């Protein structure tokens, strides 16, 4: 149960926020939704402090697996999200939120899940790093192509927003670690805790802000999000099998595809001024993907790769 305690605590907090939204929308005259982008930047700064040059050398050591993983990352989830959005006939902004999750890069949780699942951790870190760096171009492009059928998407505005939310903080974290040369070890101990609290706060704030939207599409959106997540794991795994990757790499690709950076999607929804609608799917996707990812990783941890 220890593995699921954090995710369960998020569910409890989100449930409280759903039934008592007034306590999580503002403090005095300050709107709590203004914390979302700064919290995301802190999380991305933390990611930058853990990155090294070795994360990028992986593309030289295992080019086929990295390319397959990146192709699966930016094709399976965006198009699966589009199909789900069309099938469920959600309101346009809710549908766009599902697609936005799919167009986002893989999340930090994928590296931990890969370790538990006895997958290829080095490959996981490399795919996550490259997917994150490609996001300022590929995420707006895919959203313009797919999400643009539901709401208006400004490609360049989204590119700038993603750069401010992830590229700049990651770059600062990476450079700071290199400049301090080992004297920032305490940062890498503190920042994961801050990141966990930050993710929880983001989900709670979005749940409270979008409570009325959830009342309209709640159960249907939960079901759609579940299909999106499980579909990512399944299609990612078998796509990697199709390219004849080793079992360890297939597990890695499945996890990378299924676990998205829902925090980034939430930040983009806030930047678009549509947190209460476009931001709902990312808020649901976060805890759902962590529960399913933990179960899948635990299942694979008991089965040694061939």
C-alpha positions in Angstrom: 0.0 0.0 0.0 3.0 2.3 0.5 3.4 2.5 -3.3 -0.1 3.8 -3.7 -0.4 6.1 -0.6 0.6 9.3 -2.4 -1.8 8.7 -5.2 -4.6 7.8 -2.8 -3.9 10.9 -0.8 -4.3 13.0 -4.0 -7.7 11.3 -4.7 -8.8 12.1 -1.2 -7.7 15.7 -1.5 -9.3 16.0 -4.9 -12.6 14.6 -3.6 -12.6 17.1 -0.8 -11.9 19.9 -3.3 -14.8 18.6 -5.4 -17.3 18.8 -2.6 -15.9 21.9 -0.9 -14.5 23.9 -3.9 -14.9 27.3 -2.1 -11.9 26.5 0.1 -9.5 25.8 -2.8 -10.3 28.6 -5.3 -9.0 31.6 -3.5 -7.4 33.0 -0.3 -8.8 36.4 0.2 -8.4 38.2 -3.1 -5.7 35.9 -4.4 -6.8 33.3 -6.9 -5.1 30.0 -6.2 -5.0 29.1 -9.9 -2.2 31.6 -10.3 0.0 29.2 -8.5 -0.2 26.5 -11.2 2.4 27.8 -13.6 5.0 28.7 -10.9 4.5 25.3 -9.3 5.0 23.6 -12.7 8.2 25.7 -13.2 9.5 24.5 -9.8 8.8 20.9 -10.8 10.6 21.3 -14.1 13.5 23.1 -12.4 13.8 20.0 -10.2 13.9 17.8 -13.3 16.7 19.9 -14.7 18.8 19.4 -11.5 18.7 15.6 -12.1 19.6 15.7 -15.7 23.1 15.0 -17.0 24.9 14.6 -20.3 24.5 10.9 -20.1 20.8 11.3 -20.6 21.4 12.4 -24.1 24.2 9.9 -24.9 21.6 7.2 -24.8 20.4 8.2 -28.3 23.8 7.1 -29.6 23.9 3.8 -27.6 20.4 2.7 -28.5 19.1 4.9 -31.4 16.4 2.5 -32.6 14.7 2.2 -29.2 14.9 6.0 -28.7 13.4 6.8 -32.1 10.7 4.2 -31.7 9.8 5.5 -28.3 9.6 9.1 -29.4 7.5 8.2 -32.5 5.1 6.2 -30.3 5.0 9.0 -27.7 3.9 11.7 -30.2 1.6 9.5 -32.3 -0.3 7.0 -30.2 -1.5 9.3 -27.4 -2.5 12.3 -29.5 -4.5 10.3 -32.0 -6.0 8.0 -29.4 -7.1 11.1 -27.5 -8.6 12.6 -30.7 -10.6 9.3 -31.3 -11.8 9.2 -27.7 -12.8 12.9 -27.8 -14.8 12.3 -31.0 -16.4 9.1 -29.8 -17.6 10.5 -26.4 -18.9 13.7 -28.0 -17.8 15.9 -25.1 -18.2 19.7 -25.1 -15.4 21.2 -27.3 -13.2 22.5 -24.5 -13.4 19.2 -22.5 -12.5 17.3 -25.7 -9.6 19.6 -26.3 -8.3 18.8 -22.8 -8.2 15.1 -23.6 -6.2 15.8 -26.7 -3.9 18.2 -24.9 -2.9 15.4 -22.4 -2.2 13.1 -25.4 0.0 15.8 -27.1 2.1 16.4 -24.0 5.5 14.6 -23.5 6.0 11.8 -21.0 6.2 12.6 -17.4 8.8 12.2 -14.7 6.9 9.3 -13.1 7.8 7.2 -16.1 11.4 6.9 -14.9 10.4 5.6 -11.5 7.9 3.2 -12.9 10.5 1.9 -15.4 12.8 1.1 -12.5 10.0 -0.8 -10.6 9.0 -2.6 -13.7 12.5 -3.9 -14.4 12.5 -2.0 -17.7 15.3 -0.1 -19.3 15.7 2.9 -17.0 18.5 4.5 -19.1 16.2 4.4 -22.2 13.3 5.8 -20.1 15.3 8.8 -19.0 16.6 9.5 -22.6 13.1 9.3 -24.1 11.7 11.6 -21.3 14.5 14.1 -21.8 14.1 14.2 -25.6 10.3 14.2 -25.5 10.4 17.2 -23.1 12.8 19.1 -25.3 10.8 18.4 -28.5 7.5 19.5 -26.7 7.7 23.2 -27.6 7.4 22.3 -31.3 5.5 19.0 -31.4 2.9 19.7 -28.7 1.6 22.9 -30.4 1.8 21.3 -33.8 -0.3 18.3 -32.8 -2.7 20.5 -30.8 -3.2 22.8 -33.8 -3.8 19.8 -36.1 -6.1 17.8 -33.7 -7.3 20.0 -30.9 -7.8 22.8 -33.4 -10.9 21.0 -34.6 -12.5 21.7 -31.2 -11.1 25.1 -30.1 -8.8 27.8 -31.5 -5.1 27.0 -31.0 -2.4 29.7 -31.3 0.7 27.7 -32.3 3.3 30.3 -31.4 1.7 31.4 -28.2 1.7 27.7 -27.0 5.3 27.3 -28.1 6.4 30.3 -26.0 4.3 29.1 -23.0 5.8 25.6 -23.1 9.3 27.1 -23.4 8.7 29.3 -20.3 7.1 26.4 -18.3 9.6 23.7 -19.0 12.6 24.6 -21.2 13.8 27.6 -19.2 13.4 26.1 -15.7 15.0 22.8 -16.9 17.9 24.8 -18.4 18.4 26.8 -15.2 18.3 23.6 -13.1 20.7 21.8 -15.4 23.2 24.7 -15.5 23.0 25.4 -11.7 23.9 21.8 -11.0 26.9 21.9 -13.3 28.1 25.2 -11.8 27.8 24.0 -8.2 29.6 20.7 -9.1 28.1 18.4 -6.5 27.4 21.1 -3.9 23.7 21.0 -4.8 23.0 17.4 -3.6 20.6 18.7 -1.0 18.5 20.2 -3.8 17.9 16.7 -5.3 16.7 15.5 -1.9 14.3 18.4 -1.3 12.9 19.1 -4.8 11.2 15.6 -5.2 9.2 16.3 -2.1 8.3 19.8 -3.3 7.4 18.4 -6.7 5.0 15.8 -5.1 3.3 18.6 -3.1 3.2 20.8 -6.2 1.5 18.1 -8.3 -1.1 17.5 -5.5 -1.8 21.2 -5.3 -2.3 21.6 -9.0 -4.8 18.7 -9.1 -6.7 20.0 -6.1 -6.9 23.6 -7.5 -8.1 22.4 -11.0 -10.7 20.1 -9.4 -12.1 23.0 -7.3 -12.0 25.4 -10.2 -13.6 23.0 -12.7 -16.2 21.5 -10.3 -19.2 22.6 -12.4 -17.7 21.1 -15.6 -17.0 17.8 -13.7 -20.7 17.7 -12.6 -21.6 17.7 -16.2 -19.2 15.1 -17.6 -17.6 13.6 -14.5 -18.1 9.8 -14.9 -17.9 9.8 -18.7 -14.6 11.8 -18.5 -13.2 9.4 -15.9 -14.0 6.5 -18.2 -12.6 8.2 -21.2 -9.4 9.1 -19.3 -9.1 5.4 -18.2 -9.3 4.2 -21.8 -6.8 6.8 -22.9 -4.2 5.8 -20.2 -4.7 2.0 -20.6 -4.7 2.3 -24.4 -1.4 4.1 -24.2 0.2 1.3 -22.2 -1.2 -1.4 -24.5 -0.5 0.2 -27.8 2.9 1.4 -26.7 4.0 -2.0 -25.7 2.8 -3.8 -28.9 4.1 -1.1 -31.2 7.5 -1.7 -29.6 7.0 -5.4 -30.1 6.2 -4.7 -33.7 9.6 -3.1 -34.2 11.2 -6.1 -32.5 12.6 -4.3 -29.5 13.8 -6.4 -26.5 11.2 -7.1 -23.7 12.9 -4.5 -21.4 12.6 -1.8 -24.1 9.0 -2.8 -24.9 8.1 -2.2 -21.2 9.9 1.1 -21.3 8.1 2.4 -24.4 4.7 1.3 -22.9 5.4 3.2 -19.7 6.7 6.3 -21.6 3.6 6.4 -23.8 1.1 5.8 -21.0 2.5 8.2 -18.5 2.0 11.8 -19.7 3.1 15.2 -18.3 -0.3 16.1 -17.0 1.2 19.0 -15.1 2.3 20.7 -18.4 -1.1 20.1 -19.9 -2.7 21.8 -16.8 -0.3 24.7 -17.1 -1.1 25.2 -20.8 -4.9 25.1 -19.9 -4.2 27.9 -17.4 -2.2 29.9 -20.0 -5.1 29.5 -22.4 -7.6 30.9 -19.8 -9.5 27.6 -19.9 -8.5 25.9 -16.6 -12.0 25.0 -15.6 -12.7 23.1 -18.9 -9.6 22.2 -20.8 -7.7 21.6 -17.5 -10.2 19.0 -16.2 -8.9 16.0 -18.3 -5.2 16.6 -17.2 -6.4 16.8 -13.5 -8.1 13.4 -13.8 -5.3 11.9 -15.9 -2.6 12.5 -13.2 -3.9 10.2 -10.4 -5.4 7.7 -12.8 -2.2 7.2 -14.7 -0.2 6.8 -11.4 -2.5 4.1 -10.1 -2.5 2.2 -13.3 1.2 2.7 -13.8 1.9 1.5 -10.3 -0.2 -1.6 -10.8 1.5 -2.4 -14.2 5.0 -1.7 -12.8 4.3 -4.0 -9.8 3.0 -6.7 -12.2 6.1 -6.6 -14.3 8.4 -6.4 -11.3 7.5 -10.0 -10.5 8.3 -11.1 -14.0 11.9 -11.0 -15.1 12.3 -9.8 -18.8 13.3 -12.5 -21.2 
